[in-house]
Structure formats: structure tokens, C-alpha cells
Amino acid sequence: MRRFLLPSALAVLVALPLVACGGGDDSGDPTKFPTSTDPAQAVPTGQRNTINVVIAGSDWYVGENNFVFGITDLKDNPQGGAKATATFFDLRDPANPKPVFTAEAVASAPGVGPKVEVKHANGETHVHGGVEEDRVGYFVTVNFDHPGFWGLIVEATLKDGTKGVRDVGFQVNAKPTIISPGLKAPKSDNLTKKEVTDIRQIDSGTPANDMHDVKIKDAIAAGRPLVVVFSTPAYCTSRFCGPVNEEVEALQATYKDRVDFVHIEIWKSFEKRELSPTVKEWIVRADGGLSEPWVFVVDAKGTVYDRWEGPVARNIMEPSVKAVAEGKTR
């Protein structure tokens, strides 16, 4: 959905300094707006800075992006169940922020829902679901048309009825710094469970999941669509790795006849801080940093079809998984 920026959101961008711009006093008077009418007058005071917005991704670039953010209250407690509208701003002229795109965000809640007992191939059972319902990401598909500094304003109504508006700044790169849609997927020679003496060498989850039977290079050579999830269930600092793995496993149960599924553990050796070679090929950024979890969908031609970073659930991923299962390609 495309529309002009709501006056209240534009007012907040004018009234509040963007996070990446170095801070300031949020309670001060709004900066003079470069028009004959100051729209800040229309913003209810009680809605300013009643929420926080946390960008949950690290590799935004010119082109189409699956942009994700989280919402917290002022005590940094995550807020699920919100209705959120996101507006993106061109900030090339800081004195005249230009609204470019507005859309309703789609909530993504990995691991949230009733507990379900799942039996794994090794006979062990594992309970999926039951994660705290407020651990939610909010996704918007947005196409950035130039690199540089951008702004985001989120207008949200929380599940308790609280209304809030918050802004944040972020950087858009000219090109992606890791593997992205439209690029050929690396033909990785990842280890499978047949090649290790202990599954814990390639899966820190308890129990291990059932996504360690296929080499990425073999799936690509066979023309099989592929889903690859990068995560470290036992060591994940974001706390989303296990729940995201479960969401991918749920997709595997539905599409495994037509799509191969692979889980890649981040660390070859956590104790030695030695990364998996496949991780180096896929998700280490140009600056040497990395984040997790990541999920990639690869089509039958070996081209990355889609990707997501952070708290992604089945409702966000399934349209792309279904598309490659049906033979669609980039």
C-alpha cells in the first residue's frame, strides 16, 4: 500500500533527532519545518516517544529489501500484537526530509503459538512453539532507490491500546554486503550428518534438527530448490535462532518432497571462535562482521530467490518457499 505520509509521522521526524544522528533532547521544541505550516501542531503530545523502535537487520542496500524492526516499550520490553505503519524517508537534504514509501508492517512471530511435540528422525522428541508472544518482528518490503542515510518513522498501536510514534535512522548501501536475491548461491560443501561422528559437531540444538542430510552444492547441481537457515540454537545472542529453526522445520514438513532444507551452524568450533566455512561464504559482511539468524531461499537455477534476517516466521517465508517449489525462478 502506497500513500502520502501521515502528518503526525512527519511531525515527529521534524521534532525528534534521528538515533543515528547523535541524539539530543527529545522533549525540546520541534525544529522549524520548511513550509508555511508546522505540522507538529497536529501530533498529540502523549504519542511522542511512548515506544522504541529497534531495527533488526544489518544489510540494507539499493533494491528490494525485507526490512524488519522490533517495537519495545520505554523499559525495552518487546511488544507483540501491535498494529504498525512504517514510513521511510529520503534524508539527503536533512532540512527537508522527504517521505518516500509508507506501508503497514506484517508481524512475524517465530516460535509463538501453542506447544507442539515434534518427533525427530533420531527418535527424540522436541517441543516447538510456546515462545513468549511479545518476541515479534515487523516486516515491510521496501525498495530503496539510492544509497545513504535514510529515516524510518513507525506509528504503532500496541495491544493494550497505547499509541506511539518513534523515529530511527539507518544506512543503505549501494550494494549488498552478503549474498542477496538475484545472485548465484555459493556451492558450499557443507558437512552432513553422515560425515560427522557426533551430530553436535554441526548442530548445537537439543535435539538436533533434521536438516543435515543435503549438501548445498549437491542440491544446486541437481536443480533442486533449497532453503538454507544459518543459526546457532545453543549460543544465539538474539534468542531467535531456535524459534526460527522451528519455523523452517515446519516448512520442511510441508515442502520436503520438492525443496531441500539445510541448517548451517555458525561455529565450526565455538570454543575456538572458528566459523564454519559455509558461514564465511554466505553471511560474513565485507567489514568482517556477521549476524544471525539468516534464512535464504534458492531457486532451481541456483539463484538466491529471497532472504530474511532476524525474527522471521513461516507466514513471511512461505510465499517464497512455495514459489520455488512450484518452479518459479529469479
ChimeraX attribute file (.defattr): number of C-alpha atoms within 10 A of each C-alpha:
attribute: neighborCount
match mode: 1-to-1
recipient: residues
	/A:1	6
	/A:2	10
	/A:3	11
	/A:4	10
	/A:5	19
	/A:6	14
	/A:7	14
	/A:8	19
	/A:9	26
	/A:10	22
	/A:11	21
	/A:12	26
	/A:13	22
	/A:14	23
	/A:15	23
	/A:16	22
	/A:17	19
	/A:18	22
	/A:19	14
	/A:20	13
	/A:21	11
	/A:22	7
	/A:23	10
	/A:24	11
	/A:25	9
	/A:26	14
	/A:27	11
	/A:28	9
	/A:29	11
	/A:30	18
	/A:31	16
	/A:32	14
	/A:33	17
	/A:34	11
	/A:35	8
	/A:36	7
	/A:37	9
	/A:38	16
	/A:39	20
	/A:40	22
	/A:41	12
	/A:42	11
	/A:43	17
	/A:44	12
	/A:45	12
	/A:46	11
	/A:47	18
	/A:48	22
	/A:49	19
	/A:50	16
	/A:51	26
	/A:52	21
	/A:53	24
	/A:54	16
	/A:55	17
	/A:56	18
	/A:57	18
	/A:58	19
	/A:59	19
	/A:60	21
	/A:61	21
	/A:62	17
	/A:63	17
	/A:64	15
	/A:65	21
	/A:66	17
	/A:67	22
	/A:68	25
	/A:69	20
	/A:70	22
	/A:71	27
	/A:72	19
	/A:73	16
	/A:74	12
	/A:75	8
	/A:76	12
	/A:77	13
	/A:78	20
	/A:79	20
	/A:80	21
	/A:81	18
	/A:82	22
	/A:83	18
	/A:84	23
	/A:85	20
	/A:86	24
	/A:87	27
	/A:88	23
	/A:89	23
	/A:90	21
	/A:91	16
	/A:92	14
	/A:93	9
	/A:94	12
	/A:95	12
	/A:96	14
	/A:97	19
	/A:98	17
	/A:99	20
	/A:100	17
	/A:101	19
	/A:102	22
	/A:103	19
	/A:104	19
	/A:105	22
	/A:106	18
	/A:107	24
	/A:108	24
	/A:109	27
	/A:110	29
	/A:111	27
	/A:112	19
	/A:113	13
	/A:114	11
	/A:115	13
	/A:116	11
	/A:117	11
	/A:118	15
	/A:119	14
	/A:120	13
	/A:121	10
	/A:122	10
	/A:123	9
	/A:124	12
	/A:125	13
	/A:126	17
	/A:127	13
	/A:128	21
	/A:129	19
	/A:130	14
	/A:131	16
	/A:132	14
	/A:133	16
	/A:134	17
	/A:135	22
	/A:136	28
	/A:137	26
	/A:138	28
	/A:139	25
	/A:140	19
	/A:141	14
	/A:142	18
	/A:143	16
	/A:144	22
	/A:145	14
	/A:146	16
	/A:147	17
	/A:148	16
	/A:149	18
	/A:150	22
	/A:151	22
	/A:152	23
	/A:153	26
	/A:154	27
	/A:155	26
	/A:156	24
	/A:157	18
	/A:158	19
	/A:159	12
	/A:160	9
	/A:161	10
	/A:162	14
	/A:163	20
	/A:164	21
	/A:165	27
	/A:166	24
	/A:167	28
	/A:168	21
	/A:169	18
	/A:170	17
	/A:171	15
	/A:172	19
	/A:173	16
	/A:174	15
	/A:175	14
	/A:176	17
	/A:177	18
	/A:178	15
	/A:179	18
	/A:180	24
	/A:181	19
	/A:182	15
	/A:183	14
	/A:184	16
	/A:185	24
	/A:186	16
	/A:187	16
	/A:188	17
	/A:189	13
	/A:190	22
	/A:191	19
	/A:192	18
	/A:193	17
	/A:194	11
	/A:195	12
	/A:196	11
	/A:197	8
	/A:198	10
	/A:199	17
	/A:200	14
	/A:201	14
	/A:202	24
	/A:203	25
	/A:204	20
	/A:205	18
	/A:206	13
	/A:207	17
	/A:208	18
	/A:209	21
	/A:210	17
	/A:211	21
	/A:212	20
	/A:213	16
	/A:214	19
	/A:215	18
	/A:216	26
	/A:217	15
	/A:218	14
	/A:219	21
	/A:220	23
	/A:221	13
	/A:222	11
	/A:223	13
	/A:224	21
	/A:225	29
	/A:226	28
	/A:227	28
	/A:228	19
	/A:229	25
	/A:230	24
	/A:231	28
	/A:232	26
	/A:233	23
	/A:234	14
	/A:235	15
	/A:236	15
	/A:237	12
	/A:238	15
	/A:239	17
	/A:240	23
	/A:241	27
	/A:242	23
	/A:243	23
	/A:244	26
	/A:245	28
	/A:246	21
	/A:247	23
	/A:248	25
	/A:249	23
	/A:250	16
	/A:251	20
	/A:252	20
	/A:253	10
	/A:254	11
	/A:255	16
	/A:256	15
	/A:257	9
	/A:258	17
	/A:259	24
	/A:260	23
	/A:261	26
	/A:262	26
	/A:263	25
	/A:264	23
	/A:265	26
	/A:266	29
	/A:267	22
	/A:268	18
	/A:269	13
	/A:270	14
	/A:271	7
	/A:272	8
	/A:273	10
	/A:274	11
	/A:275	15
	/A:276	18
	/A:277	16
	/A:278	22
	/A:279	19
	/A:280	14
	/A:281	15
	/A:282	19
	/A:283	21
	/A:284	17
	/A:285	17
	/A:286	10
	/A:287	7
	/A:288	9
	/A:289	9
	/A:290	18
	/A:291	20
	/A:292	22
	/A:293	28
	/A:294	23
	/A:295	22
	/A:296	25
	/A:297	28
	/A:298	31
	/A:299	30
	/A:300	23
	/A:301	20
	/A:302	26
	/A:303	21
	/A:304	24
	/A:305	27
	/A:306	22
	/A:307	21
	/A:308	22
	/A:309	20
	/A:310	28
	/A:311	29
	/A:312	30
	/A:313	25
	/A:314	19
	/A:315	13
	/A:316	17
	/A:317	21
	/A:318	15
	/A:319	11
	/A:320	19
	/A:321	27
	/A:322	16
	/A:323	15
	/A:324	24
	/A:325	21
	/A:326	14
	/A:327	13
	/A:328	15
	/A:329	17
	/A:330	15
